Amino acid sequence: MLHVDGGARGAPGPAAIACVIEDATGLRLADHAEAIGLATAAEAEDRALLAGLTRAHELGLARVTARSDSRLLIGHVNGERHIRSTRLVALEADIADPADASRHRLLRVDPGQR
């Protein structure tokens, strides 16, 4: 399970990302958090997912289920919402890279994070 979150103070403003990867028993395999400079909240959410998927790939995980509290991120990745921001288009292309098998995922809003 990959848990991701990102946020920003402003649009854009100072932003940060975080992700945690757990196995099926809940054992933490990896975590990451960092300030990413100026970004929008949507960009931070996308970058958190990308960082988590990259780390999952580095760990050799073939399939990842990701959870996010961002309905916008989930809608974009699942093709349910149109991406209007050119800055998000590039991030979404990296997230959807079909050459990376670790990027097969089911995204959903985690009600515990709302």
JOGI-V807794 format. One line per field, one symbol per residue. ss: DSSP state (~ for helix, > for strand, _ for the rest). psi: psi as a letter, one per 40 degrees, with the letter a starting at -180 (. if undefined). burial: 1 if it has 24 or more other C-alpha atoms within 12 Angstrom, else 0. Layout:
ss = ???
psi = ???
burial = ???
This chain:
ss = _>>>>>>>>>__>>>>>>>>>>_____>>>>>>>>>>>>_~~~~~~~~~~~~~~~~~~_______>>>__~~~~~~~________~~~~~~~~~~_____~~~___>>>_~~~_
psi = hhhiiiiigigiahiiiiihhiadeehhdiihiiheahiiddddddddddddddddddeehdhhhihiehdddddddeeeihhdhddddddddddeheehdeehihhihhdee.
burial = 111111110000001111111100000001111001001111111111111111110000100111111111110110000010000100110011000001111011000000
